[in-house]
């Protein structure tokens, strides 16, 4: 199936189907980001959607298109996040049964949200340890019960539903949109968005954004065919997809001008900045487009830029990890294995002569339970300025300390931190 299966008219029809169900989310000019990048930055606030993400658009449009007899039998989906909430909300709105398959590892908060949005119309089934386990069971259940499966991204009706974001933001823009940035997971959002934008404004550059740990669309575009990734980093969970949709790949090749791959640490910094400077709670996938602006600084100078904040379902339990990843990426947090000299006062000398005036020890533990004073220690140090790193290393060498930098050893880092 190719892009020809979805037309501009399909997105316009979807907008009428959705008009009484979803929010027409605001397009807001962000003065802080505009000043930072020397351009006009607008945020399309899908984090303010009824289920705090754009997924309701595609899910509802797909479900509403089912024949009445199929609709009454109910729908099935597999998801560990926003798609499940969109399907659950749709089931309650249409008063039809829904079976939501989720991995047993899904955080309790997300399960509670699905039950909240779906009410008595949905049943959550916790199956397997991974999304793939849940998906396999969901598809088998559909076959047994003759129910309809609602795909999270690889379906023409889902793509048309997500495309209504492009319709809204282009209608709301008073000036020409020069660039539109949006995240890519399975590709439903960028496909629908890009299809609409390019249909009415071919000059607008559509830029997809993926995280370094899961660049499935970037690699597929580079290869010329869909690539299935092996291991992926699931931190940016909303876009952590091993294989993009076939429909979406075909469309992306036609309508996406570039795909930027952004480190997870930069995403974390962006999440914190959006919260601290703008009071916007963005999930990692929602922060991707704003994070990409740094890598497009020269191209966007003086232009009109739109970033789609695709969702705001961020678990507060993750905030400490987000802060940690941000500090490491910004060069402000460093971990070492330090071999202290086997003499009294070595630790005191480290604090007095090695640690800088603005440096803080955030973690300290001996690696041996016995003979602590003779063993190496794990030391975490937070700097106030990343420029303080060089002098810190130099002072450690001058004092004759043996040390290993854990930040530069991925295997050791994942084991200890």
C-alpha positions as CSV (number, residue, x, y, z in Angstrom):
1,X,0.0,0.0,0.0
2,X,1.4,3.4,-1.0
3,X,0.8,7.1,-0.5
4,X,-1.8,7.0,-3.2
5,X,-4.2,5.2,-0.8
6,X,-4.4,8.4,1.3
7,X,-5.4,11.7,-0.2
8,X,-5.9,15.2,1.0
9,X,-9.6,14.6,1.0
10,X,-9.2,11.8,3.5
11,X,-7.7,14.1,6.0
12,X,-10.4,16.7,5.5
13,X,-13.1,14.1,6.0
14,X,-11.2,12.9,9.2
15,X,-11.3,16.4,10.5
16,X,-15.1,16.4,10.3
17,X,-15.3,13.0,12.0
18,X,-13.1,14.2,14.8
19,X,-14.5,17.7,15.3
20,X,-16.8,16.9,18.2
21,X,-14.4,14.4,19.9
22,X,-10.9,15.9,19.9
23,X,-9.6,19.3,20.9
24,X,-8.5,21.7,18.3
25,X,-5.3,22.2,20.2
26,X,-3.6,25.7,20.3
27,X,-0.7,26.8,18.1
28,X,1.3,29.0,20.4
29,X,4.2,31.3,19.6
30,X,7.0,30.6,22.1
31,X,9.0,33.8,22.7
32,X,11.7,32.0,24.7
33,X,12.5,29.5,22.0
34,X,12.1,32.2,19.3
35,X,14.7,34.4,20.9
36,X,17.0,31.5,21.6
37,X,17.1,30.4,17.9
38,X,16.5,33.8,16.2
39,X,13.3,32.8,14.5
40,X,9.6,32.5,15.1
41,X,8.9,29.2,16.9
42,X,5.3,28.0,17.3
43,X,4.3,25.0,19.4
44,X,1.4,22.8,18.3
45,X,0.2,21.7,21.8
46,X,-1.0,18.1,21.4
47,X,0.0,17.6,25.0
48,X,-3.2,19.5,25.7
49,X,-5.3,17.0,23.8
50,X,-8.2,15.2,25.6
51,X,-5.9,12.2,26.3
52,X,-2.8,14.4,26.5
53,X,-1.5,13.1,23.2
54,X,-2.3,13.1,19.5
55,X,-3.1,9.4,19.3
56,X,-6.8,9.9,19.9
57,X,-7.1,11.4,16.4
58,X,-6.0,8.3,14.5
59,X,-7.6,5.8,16.8
60,X,-11.0,7.4,16.7
61,X,-11.0,8.0,13.0
62,X,-10.1,4.4,12.4
63,X,-12.7,3.0,14.8
64,X,-15.5,5.3,13.6
65,X,-14.9,4.1,10.0
66,X,-15.8,0.5,10.9
67,X,-19.1,-1.0,9.6
68,X,-21.8,-1.0,12.3
69,X,-21.7,-4.8,12.8
70,X,-17.9,-4.7,13.3
71,X,-18.2,-1.6,15.6
72,X,-20.7,-3.3,17.9
73,X,-18.5,-6.4,18.2
74,X,-15.8,-4.2,19.7
75,X,-12.1,-3.4,19.0
76,X,-8.7,-4.6,20.2
77,X,-5.4,-2.9,20.4
78,X,-1.9,-3.5,21.8
79,X,-0.1,-0.6,23.4
80,X,1.9,0.4,26.4
81,X,1.1,4.0,26.2
82,X,-0.8,6.8,24.3
83,X,-2.4,4.6,21.7
84,X,-4.1,2.5,24.4
85,X,-5.5,5.7,26.0
86,X,-6.8,6.9,22.6
87,X,-8.5,3.6,21.9
88,X,-10.0,3.5,25.4
89,X,-11.4,7.0,25.1
90,X,-12.9,6.2,21.7
91,X,-14.6,3.1,23.1
92,X,-16.2,5.1,25.8
93,X,-17.3,7.8,23.4
94,X,-18.9,5.3,21.1
95,X,-20.0,3.0,23.9
96,X,-18.5,-0.1,22.4
97,X,-16.4,-2.9,24.0
98,X,-12.6,-2.7,23.8
99,X,-9.8,-5.1,24.8
100,X,-6.6,-3.3,25.6
101,X,-3.5,-5.6,25.6
102,X,-0.6,-4.2,27.6
103,X,2.8,-5.7,28.7
104,X,3.0,-6.7,32.4
105,X,5.8,-4.2,32.7
106,X,3.5,-1.2,31.9
107,X,3.7,1.4,34.8
108,X,0.6,1.4,37.0
109,X,-0.1,5.0,36.2
110,X,-0.6,4.2,32.5
111,X,-2.9,1.3,33.2
112,X,-4.9,3.5,35.5
113,X,-5.2,6.2,32.8
114,X,-6.5,3.6,30.2
115,X,-9.1,2.4,32.7
116,X,-10.1,6.0,33.5
117,X,-10.6,7.0,29.9
118,X,-12.4,3.7,28.9
119,X,-14.5,3.2,32.0
120,X,-16.7,0.2,32.0
121,X,-16.3,-0.2,28.2
122,X,-12.7,-1.5,28.2
123,X,-10.8,-4.4,29.7
124,X,-7.1,-4.2,30.2
125,X,-5.3,-7.5,29.7
126,X,-1.7,-7.6,30.9
127,X,0.2,-10.1,28.8
128,X,3.9,-10.8,28.3
129,X,7.0,-8.7,29.2
130,X,7.2,-6.7,26.0
131,X,5.0,-4.9,23.4
132,X,5.6,-7.7,20.9
133,X,4.2,-10.3,23.4
134,X,1.1,-8.2,23.8
135,X,0.7,-7.6,20.1
136,X,0.9,-11.3,19.3
137,X,-1.8,-12.1,21.9
138,X,-4.0,-9.2,20.7
139,X,-3.9,-10.4,17.1
140,X,-4.7,-13.9,18.2
141,X,-7.6,-12.7,20.2
142,X,-8.9,-10.7,17.3
143,X,-9.0,-13.9,15.1
144,X,-10.7,-15.9,17.8
145,X,-13.4,-13.4,18.7
146,X,-13.8,-11.8,15.2
147,X,-13.0,-8.3,16.5
148,X,-11.3,-5.4,14.8
149,X,-7.6,-4.7,15.5
150,X,-6.8,-0.9,15.7
151,X,-3.2,-0.5,14.6
152,X,-1.2,2.2,16.3
153,X,0.2,3.7,13.1
154,X,0.2,1.5,9.9
155,X,-3.4,2.1,8.7
156,X,-4.8,4.7,6.2
157,X,-7.5,5.8,8.5
158,X,-5.0,6.2,11.4
159,X,-2.7,8.2,9.2
160,X,-5.6,10.4,8.0
161,X,-6.6,11.1,11.6
162,X,-3.0,12.1,12.5
163,X,-3.0,14.3,9.4
164,X,-5.6,16.6,10.9
165,X,-2.8,18.1,13.1
166,X,-1.3,19.4,9.8
167,X,-4.7,20.8,8.8
168,X,-5.2,22.6,12.1
169,X,-1.7,24.1,12.3
170,X,-1.7,25.3,8.6
171,X,-5.1,26.9,9.1
172,X,-3.9,28.6,12.3
173,X,-0.6,29.9,10.9
174,X,-1.0,33.5,9.8
175,X,2.4,33.5,8.0
176,X,4.0,31.0,5.7
177,X,5.3,28.0,7.7
178,X,8.9,27.4,6.6
179,X,9.6,24.4,8.7
180,X,7.5,21.9,10.6
181,X,9.2,19.5,13.0
182,X,7.5,16.3,14.3
183,X,8.6,13.1,16.0
184,X,8.7,9.7,14.3
185,X,7.9,6.4,15.9
186,X,5.9,4.1,13.5
187,X,5.5,7.1,11.2
188,X,1.8,7.7,11.4
189,X,2.1,11.3,12.6
190,X,4.8,12.4,10.1
191,X,3.0,10.6,7.2
192,X,-0.3,12.3,7.8
193,X,1.1,15.6,8.8
194,X,3.5,15.7,5.9
195,X,0.9,14.6,3.3
196,X,-1.4,17.4,4.2
197,X,1.3,20.1,4.5
198,X,3.0,19.2,1.2
199,X,-0.4,19.1,-0.6
200,X,-1.1,22.8,0.2
201,X,2.3,24.2,0.8
202,X,5.1,22.3,-1.1
203,X,7.7,24.9,0.0
204,X,7.3,24.1,3.7
205,X,10.1,21.8,4.9
206,X,8.8,18.8,6.8
207,X,11.5,17.5,9.2
208,X,11.1,14.2,11.1
209,X,12.9,13.7,14.4
210,X,14.0,10.4,15.9
211,X,16.0,9.5,19.0
212,X,19.5,8.1,18.6
213,X,18.5,4.8,20.2
214,X,15.7,4.0,17.7
215,X,16.3,5.6,14.3
216,X,14.1,3.2,12.3
217,X,12.8,5.6,9.7
218,X,16.2,7.3,9.2
219,X,17.9,3.9,8.5
220,X,15.0,2.8,6.3
221,X,15.2,5.9,4.2
222,X,19.0,5.7,3.9
223,X,18.7,2.0,2.9
224,X,15.8,2.5,0.5
225,X,13.7,-0.2,2.1
226,X,12.2,-0.8,5.6
227,X,14.8,-1.9,8.1
228,X,13.9,-3.8,11.3
229,X,16.2,-2.6,14.0
230,X,17.7,-5.1,16.5
231,X,18.1,-3.7,20.0
232,X,16.6,-0.2,20.6
233,X,16.8,2.2,23.5
234,X,13.3,2.5,24.9
235,X,13.8,5.7,26.8
236,X,11.9,7.8,24.3
237,X,9.1,5.3,24.6
238,X,6.6,7.1,22.4
239,X,8.9,6.7,19.4
240,X,10.8,3.5,20.3
241,X,9.7,1.4,17.4
242,X,11.9,-1.2,15.7
243,X,10.1,-1.2,12.4
244,X,8.1,1.7,10.8
245,X,4.8,1.1,9.0
246,X,4.9,0.2,5.4
247,X,2.3,2.9,4.4
248,X,4.1,5.5,6.4
249,X,7.5,4.6,4.9
250,X,6.1,5.1,1.4
251,X,4.6,8.4,2.3
252,X,7.7,9.6,4.2
253,X,9.9,9.1,1.2
254,X,7.6,11.5,-0.7
255,X,6.8,14.2,1.8
256,X,9.6,14.3,4.4
257,X,12.5,16.6,3.6
258,X,14.9,15.4,6.3
259,X,15.1,13.3,9.4
260,X,17.2,14.4,12.4
261,X,18.5,11.9,14.9
262,X,18.8,13.5,18.4
263,X,20.6,12.0,21.5
264,X,18.4,11.0,24.4
265,X,20.4,13.2,26.7
266,X,19.5,16.3,24.6
267,X,15.8,15.2,24.8
268,X,16.1,15.2,28.6
269,X,17.6,18.7,28.6
270,X,14.8,19.9,26.5
271,X,12.1,18.3,28.7
272,X,13.6,20.1,31.7
273,X,13.9,23.4,29.8
274,X,10.3,23.2,28.6
275,X,9.1,22.6,32.2
276,X,11.3,25.2,33.9
277,X,11.0,28.0,31.3
278,X,7.5,27.4,29.9
279,X,5.6,25.2,32.4
280,X,5.1,22.6,29.6
281,X,5.1,19.0,30.7
282,X,6.3,17.1,27.6
283,X,6.9,13.4,27.4
284,X,10.3,12.4,25.8
285,X,8.7,11.9,22.4
286,X,6.9,15.2,22.7
287,X,10.1,17.0,23.3
288,X,11.9,15.5,20.3
289,X,11.0,18.3,17.8
290,X,12.2,21.1,20.1
291,X,15.4,19.2,20.9
292,X,16.1,19.0,17.1
293,X,16.1,22.8,16.7
294,X,19.6,23.0,18.1
295,X,20.9,20.9,15.2
296,X,19.0,23.0,12.7
297,X,20.0,26.4,14.1
298,X,21.5,27.8,11.0
299,X,18.8,26.7,8.6
300,X,15.9,28.1,10.7
301,X,17.3,31.5,11.5
302,X,14.8,34.1,10.6
303,X,12.2,31.5,9.6
304,X,8.7,30.5,10.8
305,X,9.0,27.2,12.6
306,X,6.4,24.8,14.0
307,X,7.2,22.0,16.5
308,X,4.5,19.4,17.3
309,X,4.5,18.7,21.0
310,X,3.0,15.3,20.5
311,X,2.2,14.3,24.0
312,X,2.5,15.1,27.7
313,X,2.1,11.8,29.4
314,X,5.3,11.9,31.4
315,X,5.6,9.7,34.5
316,X,6.9,11.8,37.4
317,X,8.8,8.8,38.6
318,X,11.1,9.3,35.6
319,X,12.1,12.8,36.4
320,X,15.3,11.9,38.4
321,X,16.5,9.7,35.5
322,X,15.7,12.6,33.1
323,X,17.7,15.0,35.1
324,X,20.6,12.5,35.4
325,X,20.7,11.9,31.6
326,X,20.6,15.6,30.9
327,X,23.5,16.4,33.3
328,X,25.6,13.7,31.7
329,X,24.8,14.8,28.2
330,X,25.6,18.5,29.1
331,X,29.0,17.4,30.5
332,X,28.0,18.4,34.1
333,X,27.8,14.9,35.7
334,X,30.8,12.5,35.7
335,X,31.4,9.2,37.3
336,X,34.8,7.7,38.2
337,X,36.3,4.6,39.8
338,X,39.0,6.2,42.0
339,X,41.8,4.2,43.5
340,X,42.7,6.2,46.7
341,X,46.2,5.8,48.1
342,X,46.4,3.3,50.9
343,X,47.1,5.9,53.7
344,X,45.2,7.9,56.2
345,X,43.8,11.2,55.0
346,X,43.6,10.3,51.3
347,X,39.9,11.0,51.1
348,X,40.3,14.3,52.9
349,X,43.0,15.4,50.4
350,X,40.7,14.5,47.6
351,X,38.0,16.8,49.0
352,X,40.5,19.6,49.7
353,X,42.9,19.5,46.7
354,X,41.1,17.7,43.9
355,X,37.4,18.8,44.2
356,X,36.9,22.3,42.7
357,X,35.1,25.1,44.6
358,X,31.9,24.6,42.7
359,X,32.0,20.8,42.4
360,X,29.7,18.5,44.3
361,X,30.0,14.9,45.2
362,X,26.6,13.4,44.4
363,X,27.6,9.7,44.9
364,X,30.3,8.0,46.9
365,X,30.6,4.3,47.7
366,X,33.4,1.9,48.2
367,X,33.3,-1.1,45.8
368,X,34.4,-3.6,48.5
369,X,32.4,-4.4,51.5
370,X,35.5,-5.3,53.5
371,X,38.8,-3.5,53.6
372,X,37.1,-0.4,52.4
373,X,40.1,1.9,52.9
374,X,42.1,-0.3,50.6
375,X,39.6,-0.6,47.8
376,X,38.5,1.6,44.9
377,X,35.5,3.9,45.2
378,X,32.7,4.8,42.9
379,X,32.5,8.7,42.8
380,X,29.9,10.8,41.2
381,X,30.8,14.5,40.7
382,X,28.4,17.2,39.5
383,X,30.0,20.3,38.0
384,X,28.6,23.8,37.8
385,X,30.2,24.5,34.4
386,X,31.3,21.9,31.9
387,X,34.5,23.8,31.5
388,X,35.4,22.7,35.0
389,X,35.9,19.1,33.7
390,X,39.4,19.5,32.3
391,X,40.9,21.1,35.5
392,X,39.3,18.4,37.6
393,X,41.0,15.7,35.6
394,X,44.3,17.5,35.7
395,X,44.1,17.9,39.5
396,X,43.4,14.1,39.8
397,X,46.5,13.4,37.8
398,X,48.6,15.8,39.7
399,X,47.7,14.1,43.0
400,X,48.7,10.7,41.5
401,X,45.3,9.2,41.7
402,X,44.5,6.2,39.6
403,X,41.0,6.5,38.1
404,X,38.7,5.3,35.4
405,X,36.1,7.4,33.7
406,X,32.9,5.5,33.7
407,X,31.1,7.9,31.4
408,X,33.4,6.8,28.6
409,X,32.9,3.1,29.1
410,X,29.3,2.2,28.0
411,X,29.4,-1.3,29.4
412,X,30.7,-0.3,32.8
413,X,28.4,2.7,32.9
414,X,25.3,0.6,32.3
415,X,26.5,-1.9,35.0
416,X,27.2,0.7,37.7
417,X,24.9,3.7,37.1
